[in-house]
């Protein structure tokens, strides 16, 4: 890989070097603090150090969750001047990842014992790993779609577009000879019923379009000249359908990722409120 490729690779995955290095330094500092205090005191979820790490983790995850609220309240954000979107995204990504380190520090880098702590431990790992997966998908999928396909297609419009191209194909078929109509019914009609998810698009964004359209080349040799133009038109419509399927497959992955990440994040935040309430109730309770 050339230096230019390395530079592009770093810029593609690291949008802000300032945030990246702040995250790295924060991880080093947190881990160094843990090593120092673990050398003198036992760290566990019920110890003062463990509670402190847990509170810091809770503050980070609540701050990261605020990004989702900000996206849904853009009018309030613009009126109150609550910062740029880029800043919130970076905090959501890096703060959410640092949160997991603090959770491990909270448990002393040991498997927890209490039922609630175990649930919080697993949920923390889940939302962090699913968040990293989301970052990868949101960076890779748009680039893959724009690099290998002609059309830009919005996910919500896919059913409408499928309906339109099916009507175009069927109208074209009415003026074709028997061999093309038979070919359409046997080989293509089922593909125009609706969008299809095909795993090949994750490896080849074109979905092997050339191999998918080989049967057109064979049929074209058997047709008279006046019918070949109509077969060419049908082939272009079919290629459009394959591109729509590519968008459907990859954009659907982003939709499913939201179901993997957001509901679990909400559950985690609700459960975090229980130990936080216990800690503040204990420390704020007046002594008899």
C-alpha positions in Angstrom: 0.0 0.0 0.0 1.5 3.4 -1.0 1.8 6.3 1.4 -1.1 8.0 -0.5 -3.3 4.9 0.1 -2.3 4.9 3.8 -3.3 8.6 4.1 -6.6 8.0 2.5 -7.2 4.9 4.7 -6.5 6.8 7.9 -8.7 9.8 6.8 -11.5 7.4 5.8 -11.7 5.7 9.2 -10.6 8.6 11.4 -12.6 11.7 10.7 -10.9 13.8 13.4 -7.3 13.1 14.5 -7.9 15.4 17.5 -10.7 13.2 18.8 -8.9 10.0 18.0 -5.8 11.0 19.9 -7.9 12.4 22.8 -9.5 9.0 23.0 -6.2 7.1 22.9 -4.7 9.4 25.6 -7.9 9.1 27.7 -7.7 5.3 27.6 -4.0 5.3 28.6 -4.7 7.7 31.5 -7.7 5.7 32.7 -5.8 2.5 32.6 -2.8 4.0 34.3 -5.0 5.3 37.2 -6.6 1.9 37.5 -3.2 0.1 37.7 -2.0 2.6 40.4 -5.1 2.3 42.6 -5.4 -1.5 42.1 -1.8 -1.8 43.4 -3.0 -0.4 46.8 -6.7 -1.2 47.0 -9.0 -4.0 45.8 -11.3 -2.7 43.0 -14.7 -4.2 42.7 -18.2 -2.8 42.0 -18.9 -2.1 45.7 -15.6 -0.3 46.4 -15.2 3.4 46.4 -13.0 3.2 43.3 -15.3 0.8 41.6 -18.3 3.1 42.3 -16.3 6.0 40.9 -15.5 4.2 37.7 -19.2 3.2 37.4 -20.4 6.7 37.8 -17.9 7.9 35.2 -19.1 5.2 32.8 -22.7 6.2 33.4 -22.0 9.8 32.7 -20.2 8.8 29.4 -23.0 6.6 28.2 -25.7 9.2 29.0 -23.7 11.8 27.1 -23.4 9.4 24.2 -27.1 8.7 24.3 -27.8 12.4 24.2 -26.7 12.4 20.5 -29.8 10.4 19.6 -32.0 12.9 21.4 -30.2 15.7 19.6 -31.0 14.2 16.2 -34.7 14.2 17.0 -34.8 17.7 18.4 -32.9 19.7 15.8 -35.1 22.8 16.2 -34.2 23.0 19.9 -30.5 22.4 19.1 -30.3 25.2 16.6 -32.2 27.6 18.9 -30.0 26.8 22.0 -26.7 26.5 20.0 -25.9 23.1 21.5 -22.8 22.4 19.3 -22.0 21.1 15.9 -23.3 17.7 14.7 -19.7 16.6 14.1 -18.7 17.2 17.7 -21.7 15.2 19.0 -21.0 12.3 16.6 -17.3 12.1 17.7 -18.3 12.1 21.3 -20.9 9.4 20.7 -18.3 7.2 19.0 -15.3 7.7 21.2 -17.2 8.4 24.5 -19.3 5.3 23.9 -16.1 3.2 23.4 -14.3 4.7 26.4 -17.4 3.8 28.4 -16.7 0.1 28.0 -13.2 0.5 29.4 -14.7 2.2 32.5 -17.2 -0.6 32.9 -14.3 -3.2 32.9 -12.5 -1.0 35.4 -15.7 -0.8 37.5 -15.7 -4.6 37.8 -12.0 -4.8 38.4 -11.5 -6.5 35.0 -13.3 -9.5 36.5 -16.5 -11.3 35.6 -19.2 -9.7 37.8 -21.2 -11.6 40.4 -24.4 -9.7 41.0 -27.4 -10.3 38.7 -27.8 -6.6 37.8 -24.1 -6.1 37.3 -23.9 -9.1 35.0 -26.7 -7.7 32.9 -25.1 -4.3 32.8 -21.7 -6.0 31.9 -23.2 -7.9 28.9 -25.3 -5.1 27.7 -22.4 -2.7 27.8 -20.3 -5.1 25.6 -23.3 -5.5 23.3 -23.9 -1.8 22.6 -20.2 -1.0 22.3 -19.5 -3.8 19.8 -22.8 -3.1 17.9 -21.8 0.6 17.9 -18.4 -0.2 16.3 -20.3 -2.4 13.8 -22.5 0.6 13.0 -19.5 2.9 12.4 -18.1 0.3 10.0 -21.4 -0.1 8.1 -22.0 3.6 7.8 -18.6 4.2 6.4 -18.4 1.2 4.1 -22.0 0.9 2.7 -22.4 4.4 1.2 -18.9 4.1 -0.4 -19.6 0.7 -1.8 -22.9 1.8 -3.3 -21.5 4.9 -5.0 -18.4 3.1 -6.3 -20.0 0.3 -8.2 -23.5 1.4 -9.1 -25.0 4.0 -11.4 -28.0 5.1 -9.5 -28.5 6.7 -6.1 -31.7 5.2 -4.6 -33.5 6.0 -1.3 -34.5 3.0 0.7 -38.1 4.2 1.2 -38.7 4.5 -2.6 -37.6 1.0 -3.5 -41.1 -0.6 -3.6 -42.3 2.3 -5.8 -39.4 1.9 -8.1 -39.8 -1.8 -8.4 -43.5 -1.3 -9.3 -42.5 1.3 -12.0 -39.8 -0.9 -13.7 -42.1 -3.9 -13.6 -44.7 -1.9 -15.5 -42.1 -0.8 -18.0 -40.9 -4.4 -18.6 -44.5 -5.7 -19.0 -45.4 -2.9 -21.4 -42.3 -3.7 -23.5 -43.0 -7.4 -23.5 -46.4 -6.8 -25.1 -44.6 -5.7 -28.4 -42.0 -8.5 -28.3 -42.2 -11.8 -30.1 -43.0 -15.2 -28.5 -39.4 -16.1 -27.7 -38.8 -13.0 -25.6 -42.2 -13.2 -23.9 -41.4 -16.8 -23.0 -37.9 -15.9 -21.8 -39.4 -13.1 -19.6 -42.0 -15.4 -18.0 -39.6 -18.2 -17.3 -36.5 -16.3 -16.2 -37.3 -12.7 -15.3 -40.9 -12.2 -14.1 -40.3 -13.6 -10.6 -37.4 -11.1 -10.1 -39.8 -8.1 -10.7 -42.2 -9.1 -8.0 -40.3 -7.3 -5.3 -36.9 -6.4 -4.0 -34.6 -9.3 -3.2 -31.9 -9.7 -0.6 -28.8 -11.3 -2.1 -25.7 -12.0 0.0 -23.4 -11.7 -3.0 -23.8 -7.9 -2.8 -21.7 -7.9 0.4 -18.7 -9.3 -1.6 -19.4 -7.9 -5.1 -21.6 -4.7 -5.2 -22.4 -5.4 -8.8 -23.9 -8.8 -7.8 -22.2 -10.5 -10.7 -24.4 -8.6 -13.2 -22.3 -9.9 -16.1 -23.0 -13.5 -15.2 -26.7 -12.6 -14.4 -27.2 -11.3 -18.0 -25.4 -14.1 -20.0 -28.7 -15.6 -21.0 -29.5 -12.3 -22.8 -26.4 -12.8 -25.0 -27.5 -16.3 -25.9 -31.0 -15.3 -26.8 -29.8 -12.2 -28.8 -28.0 -14.5 -31.3 -31.3 -16.2 -32.1 -33.4 -13.1 -32.6 -34.1 -11.1 -35.8 -32.5 -7.6 -35.9 -35.8 -5.8 -35.1 -36.3 -7.8 -31.9 -32.7 -7.4 -30.6 -33.3 -3.7 -29.7 -36.3 -4.7 -27.6 -34.2 -7.4 -25.9 -31.5 -4.7 -25.2 -34.1 -2.5 -23.6 -35.3 -5.4 -21.4 -31.8 -6.1 -20.4 -31.3 -2.5 -19.2 -34.5 -2.7 -17.2 -33.3 -5.9 -15.6 -29.9 -4.4 -14.8 -31.7 -1.5 -13.1 -33.6 -4.1 -11.0 -30.4 -5.7 -9.9 -29.0 -2.4 -8.8 -32.1 -1.7 -6.8 -31.6 -5.1 -5.1 -28.0 -4.1 -4.3 -29.3 -0.9 -2.6 -32.1 -2.9 -0.9 -29.6 -5.5 0.5 -27.0 -3.1 1.9 -29.4 -0.3 3.1 -31.5 -3.0 4.8 -28.4 -4.0 6.8 -28.2 -0.4 8.2 -31.9 -0.6 9.2 -31.4 -3.9 11.0 -28.4 -2.5 12.7 -30.6 0.1 14.4 -32.8 -2.7 15.9 -29.6 -4.3 17.2 -28.3 -1.1 18.8 -30.9 1.3 19.9 -33.4 -0.9 21.9 -30.6 -2.5 23.8 -29.1 1.0 24.5 -32.4 2.1 26.0 -32.6 -1.0 28.2 -29.0 -0.3 29.4 -29.7 3.3 30.3 -32.8 2.3 32.3 -30.9 -0.3 34.2 -28.0 2.1 34.9 -30.5 4.3 36.6 -31.0 1.6 39.3 -27.5 1.5 40.8 -27.1 5.2 40.3 -30.2 5.8 42.4 -28.9 3.4 45.1 -25.5 5.2 45.2 -27.0 8.7 45.5 -29.6 7.5 48.0 -26.9 5.9 50.2 -24.6 8.9 50.1 -27.3 11.6 50.4 -29.3 9.8 53.1 -28.9 11.8 56.4 -27.2 10.0 59.2 -29.4 9.1 62.2 
